[in-house]
Amino acid sequence: MDDYSSLREQIGRDLDTLHRTENPKSIFEIADDYLLGNPNLKRALVEDIIKEEADKRGIAIH
């Protein structure tokens, strides 16, 4: 596992919840939520994790 496994797990859970309760959000909106909570994160890293987790789950994000 990588150093961001807990972030990856949280993003996966959040994507599952969003998929069940809302229309897909943009990747930028989702990333902003994480970056506001932890400004030390890099946007590109968060967006990559979001894309990977969404792809694993077959969730369309834009």
N, CA, C and O atoms as a Tinker XYZ file with bonds, in Angstrom:
   248  protein
     1  N      0.835000   -1.192000    0.000000    73     2
     2  CA     0.000000    0.000000    0.000000    64     1     3
     3  C      0.878000    1.253000    0.000000    63     2     4     5
     4  O      2.005000    1.257000    0.497000    81     3
     5  N      0.324000    2.291000   -0.566000    73     3     6
     6  CA     1.093000    3.522000   -0.607000    64     5     7
     7  C      0.870000    4.343000    0.661000    63     6     8     9
     8  O      0.082000    3.967000    1.529000    81     7
     9  N      1.563000    5.449000    0.750000    73     7    10
    10  CA     1.464000    6.319000    1.925000    64     9    11
    11  C      0.099000    6.996000    2.037000    63    10    12    13
    12  O     -0.244000    7.560000    3.076000    81    11
    13  N     -0.655000    6.934000    0.978000    73    11    14
    14  CA    -1.944000    7.619000    0.955000    64    13    15
    15  C     -3.109000    6.636000    1.034000    63    14    16    17
    16  O     -4.204000    6.943000    0.563000    81    15
    17  N     -2.893000    5.467000    1.617000    73    15    18
    18  CA    -3.936000    4.445000    1.653000    64    17    19
    19  C     -5.173000    4.910000    2.423000    63    18    20    21
    20  O     -6.293000    4.604000    2.014000    81    19
    21  N     -4.999000    5.638000    3.522000    73    19    22
    22  CA    -6.179000    6.109000    4.262000    64    21    23
    23  C     -6.933000    7.167000    3.457000    63    22    24    25
    24  O     -8.163000    7.195000    3.480000    81    23
    25  N     -6.218000    8.031000    2.751000    73    23    26
    26  CA    -6.870000    9.013000    1.883000    64    25    27
    27  C     -7.615000    8.290000    0.762000    63    26    28    29
    28  O     -8.749000    8.643000    0.439000    81    27
    29  N     -6.987000    7.297000    0.181000    73    27    30
    30  CA    -7.588000    6.511000   -0.896000    64    29    31
    31  C     -8.874000    5.830000   -0.409000    63    30    32    33
    32  O     -9.881000    5.823000   -1.116000    81    31
    33  N     -8.836000    5.260000    0.795000    73    31    34
    34  CA   -10.018000    4.610000    1.360000    64    33    35
    35  C    -11.134000    5.622000    1.596000    63    34    36    37
    36  O    -12.295000    5.349000    1.295000    81    35
    37  N    -10.787000    6.789000    2.133000    73    35    38
    38  CA   -11.786000    7.832000    2.394000    64    37    39
    39  C    -12.410000    8.320000    1.095000    63    38    40    41
    40  O    -13.626000    8.495000    1.017000    81    39
    41  N    -11.595000    8.538000    0.089000    73    39    42
    42  CA   -12.112000    8.980000   -1.208000    64    41    43
    43  C    -13.046000    7.921000   -1.773000    63    42    44    45
    44  O    -14.107000    8.249000   -2.303000    81    43
    45  N    -12.661000    6.652000   -1.666000    73    43    46
    46  CA   -13.515000    5.568000   -2.157000    64    45    47
    47  C    -14.866000    5.555000   -1.461000    63    46    48    49
    48  O    -15.905000    5.425000   -2.109000    81    47
    49  N    -14.851000    5.691000   -0.139000    73    47    50
    50  CA   -16.118000    5.724000    0.614000    64    49    51
    51  C    -16.967000    6.931000    0.211000    63    50    52    53
    52  O    -18.181000    6.820000    0.039000    81    51
    53  N    -16.312000    8.079000    0.064000    73    51    54
    54  CA   -17.046000    9.287000   -0.316000    64    53    55
    55  C    -17.636000    9.161000   -1.722000    63    54    56    57
    56  O    -18.758000    9.603000   -1.967000    81    55
    57  N    -16.890000    8.566000   -2.634000    73    55    58
    58  CA   -17.409000    8.366000   -3.991000    64    57    59
    59  C    -18.613000    7.423000   -3.974000    63    58    60    61
    60  O    -19.597000    7.653000   -4.677000    81    59
    61  N    -18.531000    6.371000   -3.176000    73    59    62
    62  CA   -19.675000    5.452000   -3.057000    64    61    63
    63  C    -20.901000    6.191000   -2.553000    63    62    64    65
    64  O    -22.000000    6.012000   -3.078000    81    63
    65  N    -20.715000    7.024000   -1.533000    73    63    66
    66  CA   -21.826000    7.793000   -0.968000    64    65    67
    67  C    -22.383000    8.779000   -1.990000    63    66    68    69
    68  O    -23.599000    8.869000   -2.162000    81    67
    69  N    -21.515000    9.510000   -2.661000    73    67    70
    70  CA   -21.964000   10.473000   -3.671000    64    69    71
    71  C    -22.720000    9.770000   -4.787000    63    70    72    73
    72  O    -23.732000   10.271000   -5.276000    81    71
    73  N    -22.228000    8.620000   -5.182000    73    71    74
    74  CA   -22.843000    7.875000   -6.287000    64    73    75
    75  C    -24.272000    7.459000   -5.920000    63    74    76    77
    76  O    -25.154000    7.450000   -6.779000    81    75
    77  N    -24.498000    7.119000   -4.662000    73    75    78
    78  CA   -25.826000    6.695000   -4.220000    64    77    79
    79  C    -26.771000    7.859000   -3.969000    63    78    80    81
    80  O    -27.985000    7.704000   -4.101000    81    79
    81  N    -26.237000    9.019000   -3.610000    73    79    82
    82  CA   -27.103000   10.097000   -3.144000    64    81    83
    83  C    -27.200000   11.300000   -4.080000    63    82    84    85
    84  O    -28.159000   12.066000   -3.990000    81    83
    85  N    -26.237000   11.480000   -4.967000    73    83    86
    86  CA   -26.219000   12.680000   -5.809000    64    85    87
    87  C    -25.802000   12.324000   -7.226000    63    86    88    89
    88  O    -25.323000   11.224000   -7.502000    81    87
    89  N    -25.996000   13.277000   -8.103000    73    87    90
    90  CA   -25.415000   13.148000   -9.427000    64    89    91
    91  C    -23.902000   13.287000   -9.286000    63    90    92    93
    92  O    -23.417000   13.938000   -8.361000    81    91
    93  N    -23.165000   12.679000  -10.200000    73    91    94
    94  CA   -21.706000   12.816000  -10.103000    64    93    95
    95  C    -21.276000   14.279000  -10.109000    63    94    96    97
    96  O    -21.794000   15.094000  -10.872000    81    95
    97  N    -20.330000   14.586000   -9.253000    73    95    98
    98  CA   -19.774000   15.929000   -9.181000    64    97    99
    99  C    -18.541000   15.985000  -10.085000    63    98   100   101
   100  O    -18.066000   14.963000  -10.581000    81    99
   101  N    -18.051000   17.169000  -10.277000    73    99   102
   102  CA   -16.820000   17.284000  -11.051000    64   101   103
   103  C    -15.638000   16.877000  -10.176000    63   102   104   105
   104  O    -15.681000   16.992000   -8.951000    81   103
   105  N    -14.617000   16.413000  -10.814000    73   103   106
   106  CA   -13.415000   15.994000  -10.095000    64   105   107
   107  C    -12.823000   17.178000   -9.333000    63   106   108   109
   108  O    -12.220000   16.999000   -8.275000    81   107
   109  N    -12.992000   18.372000   -9.865000    73   107   110
   110  CA   -12.445000   19.560000   -9.211000    64   109   111
   111  C    -13.181000   19.867000   -7.910000    63   110   112   113
   112  O    -12.563000   20.249000   -6.917000    81   111
   113  N    -14.510000   19.698000   -7.919000    73   111   114
   114  CA   -15.290000   19.923000   -6.694000    64   113   115
   115  C    -14.915000   18.923000   -5.612000    63   114   116   117
   116  O    -14.767000   19.283000   -4.444000    81   115
   117  N    -14.761000   17.672000   -6.007000    73   115   118
   118  CA   -14.400000   16.637000   -5.036000    64   117   119
   119  C    -13.005000   16.911000   -4.484000    63   118   120   121
   120  O    -12.788000   16.840000   -3.274000    81   119
   121  N    -12.063000   17.224000   -5.367000    73   119   122
   122  CA   -10.691000   17.504000   -4.940000    64   121   123
   123  C    -10.641000   18.713000   -4.013000    63   122   124   125
   124  O     -9.899000   18.712000   -3.031000    81   123
   125  N    -11.422000   19.739000   -4.318000    73   123   126
   126  CA   -11.439000   20.940000   -3.477000    64   125   127
   127  C    -11.804000   20.605000   -2.036000    63   126   128   129
   128  O    -11.228000   21.161000   -1.100000    81   127
   129  N    -12.763000   19.695000   -1.856000    73   127   130
   130  CA   -13.167000   19.304000   -0.507000    64   129   131
   131  C    -11.982000   18.745000    0.284000    63   130   132   133
   132  O    -11.816000   19.060000    1.462000    81   131
   133  N    -11.170000   17.928000   -0.356000    73   131   134
   134  CA   -10.015000   17.339000    0.333000    64   133   135
   135  C     -8.893000   18.348000    0.543000    63   134   136   137
   136  O     -8.214000   18.330000    1.570000    81   135
   137  N     -8.705000   19.227000   -0.438000    73   135   138
   138  CA    -7.635000   20.224000   -0.327000    64   137   139
   139  C     -7.951000   21.271000    0.742000    63   138   140   141
   140  O     -7.043000   21.775000    1.403000    81   139
   141  N     -9.218000   21.595000    0.913000    73   139   142
   142  CA    -9.592000   22.522000    1.979000    64   141   143
   143  C     -9.350000   21.888000    3.346000    63   142   144   145
   144  O     -8.965000   22.573000    4.294000    81   143
   145  N     -9.574000   20.593000    3.442000    73   143   146
   146  CA    -9.379000   19.888000    4.705000    64   145   147
   147  C     -7.913000   19.653000    5.027000    63   146   148   149
   148  O     -7.540000   19.546000    6.195000    81   147
   149  N     -7.083000   19.572000    3.997000    73   147   150
   150  CA    -5.654000   19.322000    4.208000    64   149   151
   151  C     -4.865000   20.064000    3.129000    63   150   152   153
   152  O     -4.614000   19.505000    2.061000    81   151
   153  N     -4.472000   21.305000    3.386000    73   151   154
   154  CA    -3.774000   22.098000    2.368000    64   153   155
   155  C     -2.388000   21.560000    1.996000    63   154   156   157
   156  O     -1.784000   22.031000    1.033000    81   155
   157  N     -1.883000   20.588000    2.742000    73   155   158
   158  CA    -0.578000   20.013000    2.407000    64   157   159
   159  C     -0.651000   19.023000    1.251000    63   158   160   161
   160  O      0.377000   18.651000    0.686000    81   159
   161  N     -1.860000   18.596000    0.898000    73   159   162
   162  CA    -2.020000   17.665000   -0.212000    64   161   163
   163  C     -1.799000   18.385000   -1.538000    63   162   164   165
   164  O     -2.053000   19.584000   -1.652000    81   163
   165  N     -1.335000   17.661000   -2.516000    73   163   166
   166  CA    -1.151000   18.205000   -3.863000    64   165   167
   167  C     -2.383000   17.895000   -4.695000    63   166   168   169
   168  O     -2.879000   16.768000   -4.686000    81   167
   169  N     -2.881000   18.904000   -5.418000    73   167   170
   170  CA    -4.092000   18.732000   -6.223000    64   169   171
   171  C     -3.961000   17.561000   -7.204000    63   170   172   173
   172  O     -4.880000   16.749000   -7.312000    81   171
   173  N     -2.858000   17.463000   -7.903000    73   171   174
   174  CA    -2.698000   16.406000   -8.907000    64   173   175
   175  C     -2.802000   15.023000   -8.267000    63   174   176   177
   176  O     -3.404000   14.117000   -8.844000    81   175
   177  N     -2.227000   14.858000   -7.091000    73   175   178
   178  CA    -2.288000   13.580000   -6.390000    64   177   179
   179  C     -3.729000   13.240000   -6.018000    63   178   180   181
   180  O     -4.189000   12.122000   -6.250000    81   179
   181  N     -4.434000   14.204000   -5.444000    73   179   182
   182  CA    -5.825000   13.973000   -5.038000    64   181   183
   183  C     -6.679000   13.651000   -6.260000    63   182   184   185
   184  O     -7.494000   12.730000   -6.210000    81   183
   185  N     -6.509000   14.387000   -7.351000    73   183   186
   186  CA    -7.288000   14.126000   -8.561000    64   185   187
   187  C     -6.983000   12.750000   -9.132000    63   186   188   189
   188  O     -7.894000   12.062000   -9.591000    81   187
   189  N     -5.718000   12.333000   -9.114000    73   187   190
   190  CA    -5.359000   11.002000   -9.601000    64   189   191
   191  C     -6.032000    9.907000   -8.776000    63   190   192   193
   192  O     -6.550000    8.935000   -9.326000    81   191
   193  N     -6.021000   10.068000   -7.466000    73   191   194
   194  CA    -6.660000    9.076000   -6.595000    64   193   195
   195  C     -8.158000    9.038000   -6.859000    63   194   196   197
   196  O     -8.747000    7.959000   -6.930000    81   195
   197  N     -8.777000   10.197000   -7.004000    73   195   198
   198  CA   -10.216000   10.252000   -7.291000    64   197   199
   199  C    -10.515000    9.516000   -8.592000    63   198   200   201
   200  O    -11.446000    8.713000   -8.651000    81   199
   201  N     -9.732000    9.786000   -9.634000    73   199   202
   202  CA    -9.941000    9.119000  -10.929000    64   201   203
   203  C     -9.806000    7.611000  -10.789000    63   202   204   205
   204  O    -10.650000    6.863000  -11.283000    81   203
   205  N     -8.751000    7.160000  -10.119000    73   203   206
   206  CA    -8.518000    5.726000   -9.951000    64   205   207
   207  C     -9.651000    5.055000   -9.191000    63   206   208   209
   208  O    -10.129000    3.994000   -9.592000    81   207
   209  N    -10.082000    5.669000   -8.100000    73   207   210
   210  CA   -11.143000    5.080000   -7.282000    64   209   211
   211  C    -12.478000    5.109000   -8.021000    63   210   212   213
   212  O    -13.258000    4.163000   -7.912000    81   211
   213  N    -12.751000    6.160000   -8.759000    73   211   214
   214  CA   -13.988000    6.232000   -9.543000    64   213   215
   215  C    -13.976000    5.165000  -10.643000    63   214   216   217
   216  O    -14.990000    4.510000  -10.881000    81   215
   217  N    -12.839000    4.991000  -11.306000    73   215   218
   218  CA   -12.727000    3.969000  -12.347000    64   217   219
   219  C    -12.951000    2.573000  -11.781000    63   218   220   221
   220  O    -13.640000    1.759000  -12.395000    81   219
   221  N    -12.376000    2.291000  -10.617000    73   219   222
   222  CA   -12.563000    0.986000   -9.975000    64   221   223
   223  C    -14.029000    0.688000   -9.723000    63   222   224   225
   224  O    -14.471000   -0.458000   -9.802000    81   223
   225  N    -14.778000    1.745000   -9.418000    73   223   226
   226  CA   -16.197000    1.591000   -9.038000    64   225   227
   227  C    -17.151000    1.811000  -10.220000    63   226   228   229
   228  O    -18.362000    1.638000  -10.082000    81   227
   229  N    -16.613000    2.184000  -11.360000    73   227   230
   230  CA   -17.461000    2.455000  -12.518000    64   229   231
   231  C    -18.320000    3.688000  -12.334000    63   230   232   233
   232  O    -19.439000    3.756000  -12.844000    81   231
   233  N    -17.794000    4.672000  -11.597000    73   231   234
   234  CA   -18.529000    5.905000  -11.326000    64   233   235
   235  C    -18.036000    6.973000  -12.302000    63   234   236   237
   236  O    -16.842000    7.255000  -12.406000    81   235
   237  N    -19.000000    7.552000  -13.009000    73   235   238
   238  CA   -18.649000    8.607000  -13.969000    64   237   239
   239  C    -18.495000    9.926000  -13.240000    63   238   240   241
   240  O    -19.415000   10.391000  -12.567000    81   239
   241  N    -17.332000   10.519000  -13.379000    73   239   242
   242  CA   -17.113000   11.876000  -12.866000    64   241   243
   243  C    -16.578000   12.708000  -14.024000    63   242   244   245
   244  O    -15.999000   12.176000  -14.971000    81   243
   245  N    -16.774000   13.988000  -13.938000    73   243   246
   246  CA   -16.335000   14.848000  -15.045000    64   245   247
   247  C    -15.410000   15.929000  -14.550000    63   246   248
   248  O    -14.939000   16.748000  -15.339000    81   247
